[in-house]
Amino acid sequence: MGKNIHIIGSGFSSLAASCYLAKQGYNVTVLEKNSTLGGRARQYKNEGFTFDIGPTWYWMPDVFERFFADFGKKPSDYYQLERLKPAYEVYFDKDDSITIPGNLEEIYKIFEEEEKGSSKHLKKFLDSAKANYETAVLDLVYKPGVSPLELVTPTTIARVSQFFSTIRDQVRKNIKSQKLIKILEFPVLFLGAKPSNTPAFYNFMNYADFGLGTWHPIGGMYKVVEGMVALATSLGVNFKVNSNIEKIVTNSENEVIGLKVNGNDLKTDLVLSGADYHHTETLLDEKVRQYSEKYWSKRTFAPSSLLFYVGFGKKIENVSHHTLFFDSDFDVHAKDIYDTPKWPDNPLFYASFSSITDANLAPEYKEAATFLIPLAPGLKDTEELREEYFNKIITRLEHLTNQDVKKNIIFKKSFCVNDFISEYNSYKGNAYGLANTLFQTAFLRPKIKSKKVKNLYFTGQLTVPGPGVPPALISGKIAADLIIKNQK
């Protein structure tokens, strides 16, 4: 019989790790505090409408293919993908938007129409982005973050300057159009940091955007969760929902020996936590916590979010499946998130109208919409503020897209800082983990293997490689590989 390992949480990183560990013969049990699996990628259904509560973008399809291939499978064994054409749309003012097509040649044309000569610079920029993507995703991001030497390869040495310049420097060097600049700087928001704080090496996100494209799993992102759960189950993983972890139990040798779950004691040989890293350490006695409250308070966290899930009684016009509303000043909004945290006066926001692509997500002639406003973590969160900001963005949506929609709202549900804390034990209610700034990259992130407790490991967005769904899959593999290596 293999060793018993219990995994805390059932998000993407936990699901990935469970598959790798079960394949190696471990007895794996996943414990989820909520009533459904998927962690932050759960689903909400109401009146015939279906919403992804968490992630709505499917980028970097090669990472998903690589994951399933490790088990002799492919994504299409579990869900069907559709490449979005257009990929997304960006609004800058009333009736003024740029639609990003689903293929590269058309994107070059769009850039050239907006700014003569810009397509030449874009090609050069994307050549660099593709090279960085191949270095990062095929090699670096699969490192466990144990040593600085992981970053030292012939390729990274040749590109070391890219770690000391920023995305903003690189984008603005040759592109002058503010609209194109916003489009090129937007993908790093998936890394949870400002373009001015993100190393130029991370331009590989632009290759993920323009080169690899934007996809949609038919039925929504939750289909990916269901696929991973099905794979894990076939490998022998056990799942238990409504299982709240109250304590990680250690012995006098500082070894994990058990968990207290819903008031009951549970014996285990190893624990891997895919739950919030800070919260997980509060389940330990203070003397064996690796990181102090002061440490966490000094980290740069990715934003939290105010989300709305809205059922509309009609189809929404003049929008794409993914629509970004960049009609306000990005730098001012970013300052309200990172520098002097407060509720933004005039926030940028994003909307997903998933039923444009996927008719089954809403009743006929109706629209399922998710709205997201990035916020600083730790803000005061009240129903009054939520309502105020909903009215702000719906009024702007109506103005920018030239239509009335308020009277067609059937229902809305909100999710914000307080919910991230109560549902996911998220530090200060952050939505995406730690930002990928220079000093929070690779070995400078919280460690996957506990330095103080034997047989305790961590995975997910607060450790390597960082925020996002593809990095979560990679984090699960890294954690599982480290456990397997250390147990030999």
VENDATA-V451126 format. One record per residue. OMEGA is omega as a letter, one per 20 degrees, with the letter a starting at -180 (NA if undefined). NEAR is the number of other C-alpha atoms within 12 Angstrom. Layout:
BEGIN
OMEGA&NEAR + OMEGA&NEAR
END
This chain:
BEGIN
r&9 + r&18 + r&23 + r&29 + r&40 + a&46 + a&54 + r&53 + a&48 + r&50 + a&47 + a&49 + r&51 + a&53 + r&56 + a&53 + a&52 + a&54 + a&42 + a&39 + r&41 + r&37 + a&27 + r&27 + r&20 + r&31 + a&30 + r&39 + r&39 + a&47 + a&41 + a&35 + a&31 + a&28 + r&19 + a&28 + r&35 + a&43 + a&43 + a&46 + r&36 + a&31 + r&30 + r&31 + r&25 + r&21 + r&20 + r&24 + r&36 + a&34 + r&41 + a&42 + a&38 + a&39 + r&38 + a&40 + r&40 + r&35 + r&36 + a&35 + a&32 + r&27 + r&34 + r&36 + a&25 + r&23 + a&36 + r&32 + r&17 + a&21 + r&24 + a&13 + r&20 + a&24 + a&31 + r&20 + a&20 + r&25 + a&26 + a&20 + r&29 + r&26 + a&27 + r&32 + j&25 + r&30 + r&37 + a&40 + r&33 + r&39 + r&36 + a&31 + a&23 + r&22 + a&23 + a&20 + r&28 + r&33 + a&33 + a&36 + a&28 + r&25 + a&24 + a&27 + r&18 + r&20 + r&33 + r&29 + r&23 + r&26 + a&32 + r&21 + a&17 + a&23 + a&22 + r&19 + a&20 + a&29 + r&26 + r&20 + r&26 + r&39 + r&26 + r&22 + a&34 + r&32 + r&20 + a&28 + r&35 + r&28 + r&28 + r&33 + a&32 + r&28 + a&28 + a&33 + r&31 + a&19 + a&23 + a&33 + r&34 + r&34 + a&35 + r&39 + a&30 + a&26 + r&18 + a&17 + r&17 + a&23 + a&28 + r&19 + r&16 + a&12 + a&21 + r&23 + r&16 + a&16 + a&24 + a&19 + a&16 + r&26 + a&27 + r&21 + a&25 + r&28 + a&39 + r&33 + a&27 + a&34 + a&40 + a&27 + a&18 + a&24 + a&31 + a&21 + a&22 + r&23 + a&35 + r&35 + a&32 + a&35 + a&40 + a&42 + a&37 + a&37 + a&35 + r&37 + r&37 + r&40 + r&42 + a&40 + r&43 + r&40 + a&39 + r&30 + a&33 + a&39 + a&35 + r&38 + a&46 + r&52 + r&45 + r&38 + r&43 + r&43 + r&35 + a&36 + a&39 + a&39 + a&36 + r&28 + a&32 + a&36 + r&34 + r&38 + a&34 + a&30 + r&31 + a&42 + a&39 + r&38 + r&33 + r&45 + a&38 + r&30 + a&33 + r&40 + r&35 + r&27 + a&33 + a&32 + r&25 + r&18 + r&27 + r&24 + r&35 + r&29 + r&33 + r&27 + a&24 + a&20 + a&30 + a&31 + a&38 + a&26 + r&28 + a&43 + r&35 + r&31 + a&19 + r&13 + a&13 + r&23 + r&25 + r&34 + a&27 + r&31 + r&36 + a&25 + a&26 + r&18 + a&12 + r&16 + a&18 + r&27 + r&22 + r&29 + a&31 + r&40 + r&50 + a&52 + r&48 + r&50 + r&47 + a&42 + r&41 + a&39 + a&32 + a&40 + r&37 + r&25 + r&30 + r&31 + a&21 + a&19 + a&17 + r&27 + a&27 + a&28 + a&26 + r&19 + r&18 + r&10 + a&14 + a&24 + a&16 + r&14 + r&31 + a&35 + r&38 + a&41 + r&45 + a&43 + r&44 + a&46 + r&38 + r&36 + a&36 + r&44 + r&40 + a&34 + r&26 + r&26 + r&28 + a&34 + r&23 + r&27 + r&37 + r&34 + r&39 + a&37 + a&40 + a&42 + a&43 + a&38 + r&31 + a&27 + a&22 + a&32 + r&23 + r&22 + r&29 + r&34 + r&25 + r&27 + a&36 + a&33 + r&21 + a&17 + r&24 + r&26 + a&34 + r&33 + a&23 + a&29 + r&34 + r&41 + a&38 + r&37 + r&39 + r&42 + a&44 + a&43 + r&38 + a&34 + a&31 + a&32 + a&23 + a&22 + r&37 + r&32 + a&24 + r&19 + r&21 + a&31 + r&41 + a&46 + r&48 + r&45 + a&44 + r&38 + r&39 + a&43 + r&43 + r&39 + r&41 + r&30 + r&31 + a&22 + r&29 + r&18 + a&18 + r&12 + r&22 + a&30 + r&21 + a&19 + r&33 + r&32 + r&21 + a&23 + r&37 + r&36 + r&21 + r&32 + a&36 + a&25 + a&23 + a&29 + r&30 + r&20 + r&22 + r&22 + a&29 + a&25 + a&15 + r&22 + r&25 + r&24 + r&23 + r&30 + a&28 + r&32 + a&37 + a&43 + a&37 + a&29 + r&30 + r&34 + a&27 + a&21 + a&32 + a&40 + a&34 + a&35 + a&40 + r&37 + r&36 + a&41 + a&47 + r&43 + a&49 + r&46 + r&42 + r&44 + a&36 + a&31 + r&22 + a&34 + r&41 + a&35 + r&29 + r&28 + r&38 + a&38 + r&37 + r&44 + r&35 + r&33 + a&21 + a&24 + r&31 + r&27 + r&37 + a&46 + a&46 + r&47 + r&54 + a&51 + r&50 + r&46 + a&46 + i&45 + r&46 + a&45 + r&40 + a&42 + r&41 + r&39 + r&43 + r&42 + a&47 + r&46 + r&48 + r&46 + a&43 + a&41 + a&46 + r&45 + a&30 + r&31 + a&35 + a&27 + a&14 + a&15 + a&19 + NA&9
END
